C-alpha cells in the first residue's frame, strides 16, 4: 500500500573513525540508531533502516522497534546514497526522508519542517550560513529518485555521493537551517567518541547564505555532464560539472560547488588535461577550507 512519506535511517556505514559500533552506542540512555528512528517515526508514515546485509538489518530492527517497520539491504555499492536509491525502488511512497544513524540529537520537529518544505520541489535539504549542506538529511520526491536511477546511475557509479540526489533535482529547495531549528547542534553528527562529549555544530546560522534558496539552473549542467561522461566525452563532462559548480557558487553553496569541482577535476584527469585538473582540484580544496 502506498504511503505519503517514508523515513529511511541510513545505517550502512562501518564506523571506521569511531572504533566501535557507532549505531548501537547509547546517547542519553538510548542507542543512536534508535534515537534517529524515533525522530523519523514521529515525522513520517513509515520508517525503514538501510543496511549493508540481512544480519545487520535484523540486529538494528530489533533495537529500533517499534519505530521502524523493517529494513532494506542496499542494492548498490554507492555509500549512503544506496539507501535512498534502494528505498526508491522497493518502497511505494510519494516522498522519502533520510537521516543518518549518527545524528542522535535530530528532532522530529526539524524533520517535519524539512518534509513540509519539499512540497512543490524535487528535493529539499538544509543549508547553513557557511554554505554547508546537510547531504545526509534529505526530503526527496520519488520521481526524483526514479529519474536518478534511470538517467544517472551508470555515469555516477564511481563518483556518487549523497549530494547526487540534490544536484540532480530539477527544482532544489535548500532550506536555511535557522528555519528548521534554533539549536545548531540539532544536526550534529558523531564521528568520534570526542564528538559525544563535545558535539560540533554543522555550521553557523549567519554567513554568506542568509536565507533559503531555490536552485533550478544546476541540474541541467549535472545532467549534461553525466551524458557526456557516458558518451566518453570527458572534457565536455568536466566543463559541464564546472558550470554546475559556478551556479552553486553564485548562491554561496560552497559545499555542493566543491563536489561539482571535484567531479570536474576527475573528468579533466581522464581527458589528460593536467592543468585543468589541477586548477579544479585547487578550487575544490579551497572551498573545503572555507567550510571548516
DRENDO-1510 file (C-alpha; in Angstrom, 1 decimal, always signed):
<recs>
REC; n; res; u; v; w
REC; 1; UNK; +0.0; +0.0; +0.0 .
REC; 2; UNK; +1.3; +3.4; -0.9 .
REC; 3; UNK; +2.3; +5.9; +1.8 .
REC; 4; UNK; +2.8; +9.6; +1.7 .
REC; 5; UNK; +6.2; +9.8; +3.4 .
REC; 6; UNK; +8.7; +7.1; +4.1 .
REC; 7; UNK; +11.6; +7.7; +6.5 .
REC; 8; UNK; +15.0; +6.0; +5.9 .
REC; 9; UNK; +17.6; +5.6; +8.6 .
REC; 10; UNK; +21.0; +5.4; +6.8 .
REC; 11; UNK; +22.9; +2.8; +8.8 .
REC; 12; UNK; +25.1; +1.1; +6.1 .
REC; 13; UNK; +28.4; +2.6; +7.3 .
REC; 14; UNK; +31.2; +0.7; +9.0 .
REC; 15; UNK; +32.2; +3.4; +11.6 .
REC; 16; UNK; +35.9; +3.4; +10.7 .
REC; 17; UNK; +36.7; +6.6; +12.7 .
REC; 18; UNK; +34.6; +5.6; +15.7 .
REC; 19; UNK; +36.4; +2.4; +16.6 .
REC; 20; UNK; +33.2; +0.7; +17.7 .
REC; 21; UNK; +29.6; +0.1; +16.8 .
REC; 22; UNK; +28.5; +3.7; +16.5 .
REC; 23; UNK; +24.9; +3.0; +15.7 .
REC; 24; UNK; +24.5; +1.0; +18.9 .
REC; 25; UNK; +26.4; +3.4; +21.1 .
REC; 26; UNK; +24.0; +4.9; +23.7 .
REC; 27; UNK; +23.3; +8.6; +23.9 .
REC; 28; UNK; +21.3; +9.7; +26.9 .
REC; 29; UNK; +20.4; +6.1; +27.5 .
REC; 30; UNK; +19.3; +5.1; +24.0 .
REC; 31; UNK; +21.3; +3.8; +21.1 .
REC; 32; UNK; +22.0; +6.4; +18.4 .
REC; 33; UNK; +20.1; +4.5; +15.7 .
REC; 34; UNK; +17.1; +4.2; +17.9 .
REC; 35; UNK; +17.0; +7.9; +18.6 .
REC; 36; UNK; +17.1; +8.7; +14.9 .
REC; 37; UNK; +14.4; +6.1; +14.1 .
REC; 38; UNK; +12.2; +7.5; +16.8 .
REC; 39; UNK; +12.6; +11.1; +15.5 .
REC; 40; UNK; +11.7; +9.9; +11.9 .
REC; 41; UNK; +8.8; +7.9; +13.2 .
REC; 42; UNK; +7.1; +11.0; +14.5 .
REC; 43; UNK; +7.6; +12.8; +11.2 .
REC; 44; UNK; +6.6; +10.3; +8.6 .
REC; 45; UNK; +4.2; +7.4; +7.9 .
REC; 46; UNK; +6.6; +4.5; +8.0 .
REC; 47; UNK; +10.3; +4.1; +8.8 .
REC; 48; UNK; +12.9; +1.6; +7.3 .
REC; 49; UNK; +16.5; +1.1; +8.1 .
REC; 50; UNK; +19.1; +1.0; +5.3 .
REC; 51; UNK; +21.7; -1.6; +6.0 .
REC; 52; UNK; +24.5; -3.5; +4.2 .
REC; 53; UNK; +23.3; -7.0; +4.9 .
REC; 54; UNK; +20.5; -9.0; +6.4 .
REC; 55; UNK; +22.2; -9.9; +9.7 .
REC; 56; UNK; +22.8; -6.2; +10.4 .
REC; 57; UNK; +19.2; -5.4; +9.4 .
REC; 58; UNK; +17.8; -7.9; +11.9 .
REC; 59; UNK; +20.0; -6.6; +14.6 .
REC; 60; UNK; +19.1; -2.9; +14.1 .
REC; 61; UNK; +15.5; -3.6; +13.6 .
REC; 62; UNK; +15.3; -5.3; +17.0 .
REC; 63; UNK; +16.9; -2.2; +18.5 .
REC; 64; UNK; +14.6; +0.2; +16.7 .
REC; 65; UNK; +11.3; -1.4; +17.5 .
REC; 66; UNK; +8.5; -0.2; +17.5 .
REC; 67; UNK; +9.7; +2.9; +15.5 .
REC; 68; UNK; +10.9; +1.0; +12.4 .
REC; 69; UNK; +8.7; -1.1; +10.1 .
REC; 70; UNK; +11.6; -3.1; +8.6 .
REC; 71; UNK; +15.0; -2.9; +6.9 .
REC; 72; UNK; +16.3; -2.6; +3.4 .
REC; 73; UNK; +19.5; -4.3; +2.3 .
REC; 74; UNK; +21.4; -1.9; -0.1 .
REC; 75; UNK; +21.1; -2.9; -3.7 .
REC; 76; UNK; +24.1; -0.7; -4.7 .
REC; 77; UNK; +27.6; +0.0; -3.6 .
REC; 78; UNK; +27.4; +3.7; -3.6 .
REC; 79; UNK; +27.7; +4.7; +0.1 .
REC; 80; UNK; +24.8; +6.4; +1.9 .
REC; 81; UNK; +23.2; +7.2; -1.5 .
REC; 82; UNK; +22.5; +3.4; -1.8 .
REC; 83; UNK; +19.9; +3.6; +1.0 .
REC; 84; UNK; +17.8; +6.2; -0.8 .
REC; 85; UNK; +18.1; +4.6; -4.2 .
REC; 86; UNK; +17.1; +1.2; -2.8 .
REC; 87; UNK; +14.1; +2.7; -1.0 .
REC; 88; UNK; +13.0; +4.5; -4.1 .
REC; 89; UNK; +12.9; +1.1; -6.0 .
REC; 90; UNK; +11.4; -1.0; -3.3 .
REC; 91; UNK; +9.0; +1.2; -1.3 .
REC; 92; UNK; +5.8; +2.7; -2.7 .
REC; 93; UNK; +5.9; +6.2; -1.2 .
REC; 94; UNK; +5.5; +9.7; -2.6 .
REC; 95; UNK; +8.4; +11.2; -0.6 .
REC; 96; UNK; +11.4; +9.9; +1.2 .
REC; 97; UNK; +13.0; +11.5; +4.2 .
REC; 98; UNK; +16.6; +10.3; +5.0 .
REC; 99; UNK; +18.6; +10.7; +8.2 .
REC; 100; UNK; +21.9; +9.1; +9.1 .
REC; 101; UNK; +22.1; +7.0; +12.2 .
REC; 102; UNK; +24.9; +9.2; +13.7 .
REC; 103; UNK; +22.9; +12.4; +14.3 .
REC; 104; UNK; +21.4; +11.4; +17.7 .
REC; 105; UNK; +20.2; +14.9; +18.5 .
REC; 106; UNK; +18.0; +15.3; +15.5 .
REC; 107; UNK; +14.4; +16.2; +16.4 .
REC; 108; UNK; +11.1; +15.2; +14.9 .
REC; 109; UNK; +10.2; +18.9; +14.7 .
REC; 110; UNK; +13.1; +19.7; +12.4 .
REC; 111; UNK; +12.4; +16.6; +10.3 .
REC; 112; UNK; +8.7; +17.5; +9.9 .
REC; 113; UNK; +9.6; +21.1; +8.9 .
REC; 114; UNK; +12.0; +19.8; +6.3 .
REC; 115; UNK; +9.4; +17.4; +4.9 .
REC; 116; UNK; +6.9; +20.3; +4.6 .
REC; 117; UNK; +9.5; +22.3; +2.6 .
REC; 118; UNK; +9.8; +19.7; -0.2 .
REC; 119; UNK; +6.2; +20.3; -1.3 .
REC; 120; UNK; +6.3; +21.7; -4.8 .
REC; 121; UNK; +10.1; +20.8; -5.2 .
REC; 122; UNK; +12.1; +17.8; -6.4 .
REC; 123; UNK; +14.2; +17.7; -3.3 .
REC; 124; UNK; +15.0; +19.6; -0.1 .
REC; 125; UNK; +17.8; +19.8; +2.4 .
REC; 126; UNK; +19.2; +22.2; +5.0 .
REC; 127; UNK; +21.9; +24.8; +4.2 .
REC; 128; UNK; +24.0; +26.7; +6.8 .
REC; 129; UNK; +25.3; +30.2; +6.7 .
REC; 130; UNK; +28.8; +29.0; +5.6 .
REC; 131; UNK; +27.3; +27.1; +2.6 .
REC; 132; UNK; +27.4; +23.6; +4.2 .
REC; 133; UNK; +24.5; +21.4; +3.1 .
REC; 134; UNK; +23.1; +18.5; +5.2 .
REC; 135; UNK; +23.6; +16.0; +2.4 .
REC; 136; UNK; +22.5; +13.0; +4.6 .
REC; 137; UNK; +19.3; +14.7; +5.7 .
REC; 138; UNK; +17.1; +15.0; +2.6 .
REC; 139; UNK; +13.4; +15.1; +1.6 .
REC; 140; UNK; +13.2; +13.7; -1.9 .
REC; 141; UNK; +10.2; +13.1; -4.2 .
REC; 142; UNK; +10.0; +9.5; -5.5 .
REC; 143; UNK; +10.0; +10.9; -9.1 .
REC; 144; UNK; +13.4; +12.4; -8.4 .
REC; 145; UNK; +14.8; +9.1; -7.2 .
REC; 146; UNK; +13.4; +7.2; -10.2 .
REC; 147; UNK; +14.9; +9.8; -12.6 .
REC; 148; UNK; +18.3; +9.4; -11.0 .
REC; 149; UNK; +18.2; +5.6; -11.3 .
REC; 150; UNK; +17.1; +5.8; -15.0 .
REC; 151; UNK; +19.4; +8.6; -16.2 .
REC; 152; UNK; +22.4; +8.9; -14.0 .
REC; 153; UNK; +23.2; +5.6; -12.3 .
REC; 154; UNK; +25.6; +4.4; -14.9 .
REC; 155; UNK; +27.6; +7.6; -15.2 .
REC; 156; UNK; +27.8; +8.2; -11.4 .
REC; 157; UNK; +28.6; +4.8; -10.1 .
REC; 158; UNK; +32.3; +5.6; -9.3 .
REC; 159; UNK; +31.6; +9.2; -8.4 .
REC; 160; UNK; +28.4; +9.0; -6.4 .
REC; 161; UNK; +27.9; +10.9; -3.2 .
REC; 162; UNK; +24.8; +11.6; -1.1 .
REC; 163; UNK; +24.7; +15.0; -2.6 .
REC; 164; UNK; +24.0; +13.5; -6.0 .
REC; 165; UNK; +20.3; +13.5; -5.4 .
REC; 166; UNK; +20.3; +17.2; -4.6 .
REC; 167; UNK; +22.4; +18.0; -7.6 .
REC; 168; UNK; +20.2; +16.1; -9.9 .
REC; 169; UNK; +17.0; +17.8; -8.6 .
REC; 170; UNK; +15.4; +20.0; -11.2 .
REC; 171; UNK; +13.9; +22.2; -8.5 .
REC; 172; UNK; +16.0; +22.1; -5.4 .
REC; 173; UNK; +14.9; +23.8; -2.1 .
REC; 174; UNK; +17.8; +24.5; +0.3 .
REC; 175; UNK; +16.1; +25.5; +3.5 .
REC; 176; UNK; +18.1; +27.8; +5.7 .
REC; 177; UNK; +18.9; +25.8; +8.9 .
REC; 178; UNK; +17.5; +28.6; +11.1 .
REC; 179; UNK; +14.1; +27.7; +9.7 .
REC; 180; UNK; +14.4; +24.1; +10.9 .
REC; 181; UNK; +15.9; +24.6; +14.3 .
REC; 182; UNK; +17.1; +27.2; +16.8 .
REC; 183; UNK; +19.9; +24.9; +18.0 .
REC; 184; UNK; +22.9; +24.4; +15.7 .
REC; 185; UNK; +23.6; +21.1; +17.5 .
REC; 186; UNK; +20.4; +19.5; +16.3 .
REC; 187; UNK; +22.1; +18.2; +13.2 .
REC; 188; UNK; +25.5; +17.5; +14.8 .
REC; 189; UNK; +26.9; +14.2; +13.7 .
REC; 190; UNK; +29.1; +11.8; +15.7 .
REC; 191; UNK; +32.4; +10.7; +14.0 .
REC; 192; UNK; +34.5; +10.0; +17.1 .
REC; 193; UNK; +33.9; +9.4; +20.8 .
REC; 194; UNK; +35.0; +13.0; +21.4 .
REC; 195; UNK; +32.0; +14.2; +19.4 .
REC; 196; UNK; +29.7; +12.6; +22.0 .
REC; 197; UNK; +31.3; +14.7; +24.7 .
REC; 198; UNK; +31.7; +17.9; +22.8 .
REC; 199; UNK; +29.4; +17.8; +19.7 .
REC; 200; UNK; +30.2; +20.3; +17.0 .
REC; 201; UNK; +27.6; +22.4; +15.1 .
REC; 202; UNK; +27.3; +21.6; +11.5 .
REC; 203; UNK; +27.6; +25.3; +10.6 .
REC; 204; UNK; +26.7; +28.8; +11.8 .
REC; 205; UNK; +23.3; +30.4; +11.1 .
REC; 206; UNK; +25.0; +33.6; +9.9 .
REC; 207; UNK; +27.2; +33.8; +6.9 .
REC; 208; UNK; +27.2; +34.1; +3.1 .
REC; 209; UNK; +23.9; +32.2; +2.9 .
REC; 210; UNK; +21.3; +34.3; +4.6 .
REC; 211; UNK; +18.1; +32.7; +3.6 .
REC; 212; UNK; +16.5; +29.7; +2.0 .
REC; 213; UNK; +17.4; +29.1; -1.7 .
REC; 214; UNK; +15.6; +27.7; -4.7 .
REC; 215; UNK; +18.1; +26.4; -7.3 .
REC; 216; UNK; +16.9; +25.3; -10.7 .
REC; 217; UNK; +19.9; +26.0; -13.0 .
REC; 218; UNK; +22.4; +23.5; -11.7 .
REC; 219; UNK; +20.6; +20.2; -12.5 .
REC; 220; UNK; +20.8; +20.9; -16.3 .
REC; 221; UNK; +24.6; +21.1; -16.1 .
REC; 222; UNK; +24.7; +17.9; -13.9 .
REC; 223; UNK; +22.6; +16.1; -16.5 .
REC; 224; UNK; +24.7; +17.3; -19.4 .
REC; 225; UNK; +27.9; +16.2; -17.6 .
REC; 226; UNK; +26.5; +12.7; -17.0 .
REC; 227; UNK; +25.5; +12.4; -20.6 .
REC; 228; UNK; +28.9; +13.5; -21.8 .
REC; 229; UNK; +30.6; +11.0; -19.4 .
REC; 230; UNK; +28.5; +8.1; -20.8 .
REC; 231; UNK; +29.5; +9.1; -24.3 .
REC; 232; UNK; +33.1; +9.2; -23.4 .
REC; 233; UNK; +33.5; +13.0; -23.9 .
REC; 234; UNK; +35.5; +13.7; -20.7 .
REC; 235; UNK; +36.5; +17.2; -21.5 .
REC; 236; UNK; +32.9; +18.2; -22.1 .
REC; 237; UNK; +31.8; +16.4; -18.9 .
REC; 238; UNK; +34.4; +18.3; -16.9 .
REC; 239; UNK; +33.3; +21.6; -18.4 .
REC; 240; UNK; +29.6; +20.9; -17.5 .
REC; 241; UNK; +30.5; +20.0; -14.0 .
REC; 242; UNK; +32.5; +23.2; -13.6 .
REC; 243; UNK; +29.5; +25.2; -14.9 .
REC; 244; UNK; +27.3; +23.4; -12.3 .
REC; 245; UNK; +29.8; +24.4; -9.6 .
REC; 246; UNK; +29.6; +28.1; -10.7 .
REC; 247; UNK; +25.8; +28.0; -10.2 .
REC; 248; UNK; +26.3; +26.9; -6.6 .
REC; 249; UNK; +29.0; +29.5; -6.0 .
REC; 250; UNK; +26.7; +32.3; -7.1 .
REC; 251; UNK; +24.3; +31.2; -4.4 .
REC; 252; UNK; +27.1; +30.8; -1.8 .
REC; 253; UNK; +26.6; +27.0; -1.6 .
REC; 254; UNK; +30.3; +26.1; -1.4 .
REC; 255; UNK; +29.6; +22.5; -0.3 .
REC; 256; UNK; +27.9; +21.4; -3.5 .
REC; 257; UNK; +30.2; +23.6; -5.5 .
REC; 258; UNK; +33.2; +21.7; -4.1 .
REC; 259; UNK; +31.6; +18.4; -5.1 .
REC; 260; UNK; +31.0; +19.6; -8.7 .
REC; 261; UNK; +34.6; +20.8; -9.0 .
REC; 262; UNK; +36.0; +17.5; -7.7 .
REC; 263; UNK; +34.0; +15.8; -10.4 .
REC; 264; UNK; +35.2; +18.3; -13.0 .
REC; 265; UNK; +38.8; +17.6; -11.9 .
REC; 266; UNK; +38.3; +13.8; -12.3 .
REC; 267; UNK; +36.8; +14.3; -15.8 .
REC; 268; UNK; +39.8; +16.5; -16.8 .
REC; 269; UNK; +42.2; +13.9; -15.4 .
REC; 270; UNK; +40.6; +11.2; -17.6 .
REC; 271; UNK; +40.8; +13.6; -20.6 .
REC; 272; UNK; +44.5; +14.0; -19.9 .
REC; 273; UNK; +44.2; +17.8; -19.2 .
REC; 274; UNK; +46.6; +18.1; -16.2 .
REC; 275; UNK; +46.4; +21.9; -16.0 .
REC; 276; UNK; +42.6; +22.0; -15.9 .
REC; 277; UNK; +42.6; +19.1; -13.4 .
REC; 278; UNK; +45.0; +20.9; -11.0 .
REC; 279; UNK; +43.0; +24.1; -11.2 .
REC; 280; UNK; +39.7; +22.3; -10.4 .
REC; 281; UNK; +41.2; +20.4; -7.5 .
REC; 282; UNK; +42.8; +23.5; -6.1 .
REC; 283; UNK; +39.4; +25.4; -6.2 .
REC; 284; UNK; +37.6; +22.4; -4.7 .
REC; 285; UNK; +40.2; +22.2; -1.9 .
REC; 286; UNK; +39.9; +26.0; -1.2 .
REC; 287; UNK; +36.1; +25.6; -0.9 .
REC; 288; UNK; +36.5; +22.8; +1.5 .
REC; 289; UNK; +38.7; +25.0; +3.7 .
REC; 290; UNK; +36.1; +27.7; +3.5 .
REC; 291; UNK; +33.5; +25.4; +5.1 .
REC; 292; UNK; +35.8; +24.5; +8.1 .
</recs>
